Amino acid sequence: MSLHRLRTLSTTRWSQLTSTVPKRHLTLPTSYKYDPSFVRLVDVSPRDGLQNERTPIPTPTKITLINKLTALNIPVIESTSFVSPKWVPQLSDAAAVMQGISKKEGTSYPVLTPNLKGLERALELGVEEVAVFPAVTEGFSKRNLNAGVEETLGRFGDVIAKALENGVRVRGYVSVVLGCPYEGDVSPSSVARVAERLFKMGCYEISLGDTIGTGTPNKMRELLKAVCQVVPVENLAVHCHDTYGQALGNIYEAINFGVRVVDSSVAGLGGCPYAKGATGNVATEDVLYLVHGMGLRTGVDLNEAVKVGNWISGELGRKNASRVANALTAKL
Ligand SMILES: CC(C)(COP(=O)([O-])OP(=O)([O-])OC[C@H]1O[C@@H](n2cnc3c(N)ncnc32)[C@H](O)[C@@H]1OP(=O)([O-])[O-])[C@@H](O)C(=O)NCCC(=O)NCCSC(=O)C[C@@](C)(O)CC(=O)[O-]
C-alpha cells in the first residue's frame, strides 16, 4: 500500500477514533505536528539509558546529559522516572534531576509515571508530559509493574485522566510488542488491543516497545499493519532495543510504513531491569545516520550528537555502542 493511501486511510480512521477521546490530549506543541519529511526523535537515554546502570550515577552527570541533549536540539528528551525507588534505585533522584535541568522552550521533557503517586510527584514539579507503560503479556507486566495487564491498564487509566485534568500530555508505551522474555512470541492483535485502549484513554502517542530487541522488519510490518487499524500512523512511535542488531532494520521498515517518531538513546545506552540480557536502545547517532540517509530531516547535527555520546560513554567508563559514532570518531 502506498504511503499516500495509507495516510488517507489513517486520517479517516483518525477522525473516527478520536471522536470519543478527550480533546485536550490533542493540543500538542507545533513541533509534534506530523510532517512526512521530518522524523521527531525522542531521546530516552537519561531514563531508559541510565535506569539499569549498577553504579550510582551522580545527579549532576544526569543533568548535564539532559542539557547537552537539549543543546543538540532533540525535540523530546525522556528525562527520568517517578517510579518506586525500591524498584529502580538509579532514578531515585528524579526530583533533583527535574529541578536541576535547564529547559528550553519547545523541547519536551517527559517522565515515566507508573501510578498516581508517581504522577503526583511529577505534577509538584510542573512537568508538562508524562508517560505510562503497560505491557502486552502477563509475565512481563507482573515483573515490571507487580500487577497483571488489566490491573495496570486500570491504574494507568487513572494516571491518564488525572494528567489530562491537569493539562499534562500523556505518551503511552506498550512493552514487549515483538517478543516477551517470559512468554515468547506476541501476537500483533494483542498489541493492537492494548494500544487502542491507551489511545482511547487519551494518550496522544503510542510508542511500540521492542523491549528485548527480538523483532525483525517483517514482524515490524505485520505489527504496524495491525496497530494502524486502531491507532493512526501519525500517532505511533517505535522504540527499538538493539539486542539482536535488528533495530535499524525495524526502524527503516517503520519509517517506510509512515511512522515519523523514533525513540533512541545516545551512545545506545540502556537496558531494562526486568528483561534479562536486554541491551540498550538503538543509538541516536545510528538513527540520525539512517534517517538523514533516507533524505529526511531531524533538526539534529550528527557530529554534535557523536560528541555527546562519546562524552557520556566516557563518564560511564565504556565504549560508545553506536557504530556510526565509532566510525566517525576513528576519522578524527
Ligand atoms: C508500579 C510499582 C510502583 C508497583 O510496585 P509495588 O511494590 O507493587 O508498589 P506499592 O504500591 O506496594 O509500593 C511499594 C513501595 O514503593 C512506594 N512507591 C510506589 N509507587 C511509587 C512512586 N511512583 N514513587 C515513589 N514511591 C513509590 C510505596 O510508597 C511503597 O513504599 P513503602 O511504603 O514500602 O516505603 C513498581 O512496580 C514500579 O515502580 N515499577 C517500575 C518499574 C520500572 O520502572 N521499569 C523500567 C521502566 S519500563 C521499561 O523500561 C520499558 C519501556 C518503557 O522502556 C518500553 C520498552 O522498552 O518496551
Ligand as a Chemical Component Dictionary entry (heavy atoms), coordinates in Angstrom:
data_LIG
# 
_chem_comp.id                   LIG 
_chem_comp.type                 NON-POLYMER 
_chem_comp.pdbx_formal_charge   -5 
_chem_comp.three_letter_code    LIG 
# 
loop_
_chem_comp_atom.comp_id 
_chem_comp_atom.atom_id 
_chem_comp_atom.alt_atom_id 
_chem_comp_atom.type_symbol 
_chem_comp_atom.charge 
_chem_comp_atom.model_Cartn_x 
_chem_comp_atom.model_Cartn_y 
_chem_comp_atom.model_Cartn_z 
_chem_comp_atom.pdbx_ordinal 
LIG C1  C1  C 0  4.429  0.126  39.890 1  
LIG C2  C2  C 0  5.237  -0.175 41.138 2  
LIG C3  C3  C 0  5.338  1.071  41.985 3  
LIG C4  C4  C 0  4.455  -1.219 41.893 4  
LIG O1  O1  O 0  5.273  -1.740 42.926 5  
LIG P1  P1  P 0  4.627  -2.254 44.303 6  
LIG O2  O2  O 0  5.757  -2.737 45.150 7  
LIG O3  O3  O -1 3.525  -3.201 43.991 8  
LIG O4  O4  O 0  4.008  -0.886 44.839 9  
LIG P2  P2  P 0  3.377  -0.482 46.206 10 
LIG O5  O5  O 0  2.243  0.437  45.871 11 
LIG O6  O6  O -1 3.114  -1.687 47.053 12 
LIG O7  O7  O 0  4.538  0.391  46.881 13 
LIG C5  C5  C 0  5.752  -0.174 47.361 14 
LIG C6  C6  C 0  6.606  0.961  47.899 15 
LIG O8  O8  O 0  7.003  1.831  46.826 16 
LIG C7  C7  C 0  6.478  3.150  47.043 17 
LIG N1  N1  N 0  6.021  3.680  45.768 18 
LIG C8  C8  C 0  5.083  3.170  44.959 19 
LIG N2  N2  N 0  4.973  3.910  43.861 20 
LIG C9  C9  C 0  5.851  4.909  43.981 21 
LIG C10 C10 C 0  6.186  6.002  43.144 22 
LIG N3  N3  N 0  5.597  6.187  41.979 23 
LIG N4  N4  N 0  7.131  6.853  43.569 24 
LIG C11 C11 C 0  7.761  6.672  44.772 25 
LIG N5  N5  N 0  7.487  5.632  45.587 26 
LIG C12 C12 C 0  6.525  4.772  45.197 27 
LIG C13 C13 C 0  5.333  2.962  48.030 28 
LIG O9  O9  O 0  5.091  4.157  48.743 29 
LIG C14 C14 C 0  5.855  1.847  48.890 30 
LIG O10 O10 O 0  6.828  2.362  49.765 31 
LIG P3  P3  P 0  6.934  1.822  51.300 32 
LIG O11 O11 O 0  5.581  2.055  51.890 33 
LIG O12 O12 O -1 7.251  0.342  51.150 34 
LIG O13 O13 O -1 8.046  2.643  51.878 35 
LIG C15 C15 C 0  6.628  -0.733 40.806 36 
LIG O14 O14 O 0  6.476  -1.965 40.207 37 
LIG C16 C16 C 0  7.428  0.172  39.901 38 
LIG O15 O15 O 0  7.809  1.283  40.292 39 
LIG N6  N6  N 0  7.729  -0.312 38.702 40 
LIG C17 C17 C 0  8.504  0.443  37.707 41 
LIG C18 C18 C 0  9.499  -0.445 37.044 42 
LIG C19 C19 C 0  10.262 0.306  36.017 43 
LIG O16 O16 O 0  10.476 1.495  36.105 44 
LIG N7  N7  N 0  10.722 -0.438 34.985 45 
LIG C20 C20 C 0  11.510 0.124  33.912 46 
LIG C21 C21 C 0  10.723 1.033  33.025 47 
LIG S1  S1  S 0  9.706  0.165  31.837 48 
LIG C22 C22 C 0  10.711 -0.017 30.504 49 
LIG O17 O17 O 0  11.883 0.194  30.589 50 
LIG C23 C23 C 0  10.083 -0.373 29.185 51 
LIG C24 C24 C 0  9.969  0.828  28.257 52 
LIG C25 C25 C 0  9.036  1.901  28.810 53 
LIG O18 O18 O 0  11.234 1.433  28.058 54 
LIG C26 C26 C 0  9.424  0.410  26.896 55 
LIG C27 C27 C 0  10.094 -0.815 26.302 56 
LIG O19 O19 O 0  11.343 -0.874 26.181 57 
LIG O20 O20 O -1 9.347  -1.701 25.921 58 
# 
loop_
_chem_comp_bond.comp_id 
_chem_comp_bond.atom_id_1 
_chem_comp_bond.atom_id_2 
_chem_comp_bond.value_order 
_chem_comp_bond.pdbx_ordinal 
LIG C1  C2  SING 1  
LIG C2  C3  SING 2  
LIG C2  C4  SING 3  
LIG C2  C15 SING 4  
LIG C4  O1  SING 5  
LIG O1  P1  SING 6  
LIG P1  O2  DOUB 7  
LIG P1  O3  SING 8  
LIG P1  O4  SING 9  
LIG O4  P2  SING 10 
LIG P2  O5  DOUB 11 
LIG P2  O6  SING 12 
LIG P2  O7  SING 13 
LIG O7  C5  SING 14 
LIG C5  C6  SING 15 
LIG C6  O8  SING 16 
LIG C6  C14 SING 17 
LIG O8  C7  SING 18 
LIG C7  N1  SING 19 
LIG C7  C13 SING 20 
LIG N1  C8  SING 21 
LIG N1  C12 SING 22 
LIG C8  N2  DOUB 23 
LIG N2  C9  SING 24 
LIG C9  C10 SING 25 
LIG C9  C12 DOUB 26 
LIG C10 N3  SING 27 
LIG C10 N4  DOUB 28 
LIG N4  C11 SING 29 
LIG C11 N5  DOUB 30 
LIG N5  C12 SING 31 
LIG C13 O9  SING 32 
LIG C13 C14 SING 33 
LIG C14 O10 SING 34 
LIG O10 P3  SING 35 
LIG P3  O11 DOUB 36 
LIG P3  O12 SING 37 
LIG P3  O13 SING 38 
LIG C15 O14 SING 39 
LIG C15 C16 SING 40 
LIG C16 O15 DOUB 41 
LIG C16 N6  SING 42 
LIG N6  C17 SING 43 
LIG C17 C18 SING 44 
LIG C18 C19 SING 45 
LIG C19 O16 DOUB 46 
LIG C19 N7  SING 47 
LIG N7  C20 SING 48 
LIG C20 C21 SING 49 
LIG C21 S1  SING 50 
LIG S1  C22 SING 51 
LIG C22 O17 DOUB 52 
LIG C22 C23 SING 53 
LIG C23 C24 SING 54 
LIG C24 C25 SING 55 
LIG C24 O18 SING 56 
LIG C24 C26 SING 57 
LIG C26 C27 SING 58 
LIG C27 O19 DOUB 59 
LIG C27 O20 SING 60 
# 
